[in-house]
């Protein structure tokens, strides 16, 4: 099996490093960060924290040097989805490509460029600590399933899920993974947004601003119910569970804010708000969060 990781940052590195431990899986990676790519090729891709090992991964900043692959795993930030899949589309001329990104709308973009798409969502989290080195902060499951209207076959979904399972991660293959995606989306819309605005890690935010986190989650649940998406779990319970297992974890949007990077809010709170408007479900808290975080991003462009 030949797999290409598109975006070998924190999440992509978790999948790439784990899969590369399987002798029958050949892992390639595309990432525009030359220092990260050089370190991976020189020293291997190293995971620390919850995982602790080094794996051989072939990484490139030039996608034309990557051979055609049977599977792709897209793990870029949502704002780079189009650029990344447009750059790597030639790698997947006859491949099935899976998104494990945050938010909504990624699979629709990927489907414009590749023949078959797998919808996915993942709970493991981490952060890059140095070129070629990623700390795995938390574990958890990954759920994948065919994406309509341009689905990969269920056989392909099961084959990829089996490889991820055997690599040391947990990955159920599902006929319909939308419930898992929306459960994670709602969780993220509450945890990421409040972390970004308050600078608080997940567990501390749960203690300090819980009423707002709860309101954000309830709006997302209402939108999912209106779409007739059966959630895979209770997002509110997941937020509370996260307080125990990820008390000091800085959500990815908080990491972006601290680094003055553009966030994924358009695909998280903004995505829930957009869909809510389209189907007539009010989402004032998510609308407000999306607006305030975009305003925060704009503040970085102002001079003192």
C-alpha positions in Angstrom: 0.0 0.0 0.0 1.3 3.4 -0.9 -0.1 6.4 1.1 0.6 10.1 0.7 0.1 12.5 3.6 -0.9 15.9 2.4 0.2 18.4 5.0 2.7 16.8 7.4 2.1 19.1 10.3 1.0 17.8 13.7 -2.0 15.6 12.6 -0.5 14.5 9.3 2.6 13.5 11.1 0.7 11.3 13.6 -0.9 9.4 10.7 2.3 9.3 8.6 4.6 8.1 11.4 2.2 5.4 12.6 1.5 4.1 9.1 5.2 4.0 8.2 5.7 1.5 11.0 3.9 -1.1 8.9 6.3 -3.0 6.6 3.7 -3.2 3.8 2.9 0.5 3.8 5.0 3.0 1.9 4.5 6.5 3.3 5.2 9.7 1.3 4.4 13.2 2.4 3.9 16.6 0.9 4.5 19.7 3.0 5.7 23.2 1.9 7.9 23.6 5.0 11.4 22.9 3.7 13.0 22.7 7.1 10.4 20.2 8.3 10.8 18.1 5.2 14.6 18.2 5.3 14.6 17.0 8.9 12.2 14.2 8.2 14.3 12.9 5.3 17.5 13.2 7.3 16.4 11.9 10.7 13.1 10.3 10.2 9.7 11.5 11.4 9.8 11.5 15.2 6.8 11.4 17.6 7.2 12.2 21.3 4.7 12.5 24.2 1.9 10.0 24.1 3.9 8.1 21.4 7.6 7.8 21.3 9.2 6.4 18.1 10.8 7.4 14.8 9.5 6.3 11.4 10.9 6.4 7.9 8.8 8.8 5.7 9.8 10.2 2.3 8.9 13.9 2.3 8.9 16.5 -0.4 8.1 20.2 -0.9 7.6 19.4 -4.6 4.6 17.1 -5.2 5.8 16.2 -8.7 8.5 14.1 -7.1 5.9 11.9 -5.3 4.7 8.8 -7.2 1.1 7.9 -7.7 -0.5 6.7 -4.5 -3.5 4.4 -3.7 -4.5 6.5 -0.8 -4.2 10.1 0.4 -4.7 11.6 3.9 -5.3 15.3 3.8 -4.4 16.9 7.1 -3.7 20.6 6.2 -5.4 23.5 7.9 -8.8 24.0 6.3 -7.8 27.4 4.8 -5.1 25.6 2.7 -7.3 22.7 1.5 -7.7 23.9 -2.1 -4.1 24.9 -2.6 -2.9 21.6 -1.1 -5.1 19.2 -3.1 -4.7 21.2 -6.3 -0.9 20.8 -5.9 -1.0 17.1 -5.2 -4.0 16.0 -7.4 -1.6 14.3 -9.8 -0.5 11.9 -7.1 -4.1 10.6 -6.8 -5.1 10.0 -10.5 -6.6 6.7 -9.5 -6.5 7.1 -5.7 -8.9 7.5 -2.8 -8.3 10.6 -0.7 -9.4 10.9 2.9 -9.8 14.2 4.9 -9.0 14.1 8.6 -9.3 17.9 8.9 -11.4 20.0 11.2 -14.7 21.5 10.2 -17.0 21.2 7.3 -16.5 21.8 3.6 -13.1 20.1 3.0 -14.4 17.0 1.3 -16.4 19.1 -1.2 -13.2 20.9 -2.2 -11.1 17.6 -2.4 -13.8 16.0 -4.6 -13.2 18.7 -7.3 -9.7 17.3 -7.9 -9.7 13.5 -7.2 -11.8 10.5 -8.3 -12.9 9.1 -5.0 -13.2 10.7 -1.5 -13.3 9.4 2.0 -14.9 11.6 4.8 -13.1 11.4 8.1 -12.6 13.0 11.5 -10.0 12.4 14.1 -9.5 13.2 17.8 -5.8 12.6 18.4 -4.0 16.0 18.8 -0.4 17.2 18.9 1.9 20.1 18.0 5.2 20.4 16.1 8.1 21.0 18.6 10.9 21.2 16.1 11.5 20.4 12.4 10.8 16.7 12.0 9.5 16.3 15.6 5.8 16.2 16.7 4.6 15.8 20.2 1.4 13.7 20.4 -0.7 15.4 23.1 -3.8 13.3 23.2 -5.1 10.0 21.7 -8.5 9.0 20.5 -10.3 7.5 17.6 -10.5 8.3 13.9 -13.7 7.6 12.0 -13.8 7.3 8.2 -16.5 6.5 5.6 -17.4 7.1 1.9 -18.1 10.7 1.0 -21.2 11.2 -1.2 -21.6 12.2 -4.0 -18.1 11.1 -5.0 -17.5 8.2 -2.7 -14.6 5.8 -2.3 -15.7 2.2 -2.2 -16.5 0.7 1.2 -13.7 -1.9 0.4 -11.2 1.0 0.1 -12.5 2.6 3.3 -12.0 -0.7 5.2 -8.6 -1.2 3.8 -7.4 2.2 4.9 -9.0 1.9 8.3 -7.5 -1.6 8.8 -4.0 -0.2 8.1 -4.5 2.7 10.5 -5.8 0.3 13.2 -2.8 -2.0 12.8 -0.4 1.0 12.9 -1.4 1.7 16.5 -4.2 4.1 16.1 -7.9 3.3 16.3 -10.1 3.7 13.2 -13.6 2.4 12.7 -14.8 2.2 9.1 -18.3 3.4 8.8 -20.9 3.5 6.0 -21.8 7.0 7.1 -19.2 9.0 9.1 -21.1 12.3 9.2 -22.2 11.7 12.7 -18.6 11.4 13.9 -17.6 14.5 11.9 -20.4 16.6 13.3 -19.7 15.4 16.9 -16.0 16.6 16.5 -17.1 19.8 14.7 -19.4 20.7 17.6 -16.7 19.9 20.2 -14.2 22.0 18.3 -16.5 24.9 17.8 -16.8 25.2 21.6 -13.3 24.3 22.7 -11.3 26.0 20.0 -13.2 29.2 19.9 -13.2 29.8 23.6 -9.5 28.8 23.9 -8.6 31.2 21.1 -10.5 34.2 22.6 -9.6 33.6 26.3 -6.1 32.1 25.8 -7.1 29.3 28.2 -6.3 25.6 27.6 -9.2 23.3 27.3 -9.8 22.2 30.9 -9.3 25.7 32.3 -11.8 27.1 29.8 -14.3 24.5 30.8 -14.1 25.9 34.4 -14.0 29.6 33.5 -16.4 30.0 30.5 -18.5 26.9 30.6 -21.9 28.7 29.9 -20.7 30.0 26.6 -19.1 26.7 25.6 -22.3 25.0 26.3 -24.3 27.5 24.3 -22.0 27.0 21.3 -22.4 23.2 21.5 -26.2 23.4 21.8 -26.4 25.5 18.6 -24.3 23.0 16.8 -26.4 20.1 18.0 -29.6 21.9 16.8 -28.1 22.3 13.3 -27.0 18.6 13.2 -30.5 17.5 14.2 -32.1 19.7 11.5 -29.8 18.1 9.0 -30.9 14.7 10.3 -27.3 13.8 11.2 -27.2 11.2 14.0 -24.3 12.3 16.2 -21.8 9.6 17.1 -21.6 10.8 20.7 -22.6 13.6 23.0 -20.4 16.7 22.3 -21.2 18.2 25.7 -20.0 15.0 27.5 -16.9 15.0 25.3 -16.2 18.6 26.4 -16.5 17.5 30.0 -14.4 14.4 29.4 -11.7 16.6 27.7 -11.4 18.6 30.9 -10.1 15.4 32.6 -7.8 14.1 29.9 -6.7 17.3 28.2 -6.8 19.9 31.1 -3.8 21.9 29.9 -4.0 21.1 26.2 -4.0 24.2 24.0 -6.6 23.7 21.2 -5.2 24.2 17.7 -7.0 27.5 17.3 -5.4 28.8 20.4 -2.0 27.7 19.1 -2.7 29.6 15.9 -3.7 32.8 17.8 -0.6 32.6 20.0 1.5 32.4 16.8 -0.6 35.1 15.0 -1.6 32.6 12.3 -4.8 32.6 10.4 -7.3 30.2 12.1 -9.8 27.6 10.9 -12.8 29.5 12.4 -14.5 29.7 9.0 -14.8 26.0 8.8 -15.7 25.6 12.5 -18.0 28.2 14.1 -18.3 29.9 10.7 -19.3 26.6 9.1 -22.0 26.0 11.7 -23.3 29.5 11.3 -23.4 29.3 7.5 -25.3 26.0 7.5 -27.6 27.3 10.2 -28.5 30.3 8.0 -29.1 28.1 5.0 -31.5 25.8 6.8 -33.1 28.4 9.1 -31.6 27.4 12.5 -30.4 30.4 14.6 -26.8 30.2 15.7 -26.1 33.6 17.3 -23.2 32.4 19.6 -21.4 30.7 16.7 -22.0 33.8 14.5 -20.5 36.0 17.2 -17.5 33.7 17.8 -16.7 33.7 14.1 -16.9 37.4 13.8 -14.8 38.1 16.9 -12.1 35.7 15.9 -11.9 37.2 12.4 -11.6 40.6 14.1 -8.8 39.2 16.3 -7.0 38.0 13.2 -7.3 41.5 11.7 -5.8 43.1 14.8 -2.5 41.4 13.9 -2.2 43.5 10.8 -2.5 46.8 12.6 0.5 48.8 13.6 1.0 50.2 17.1 
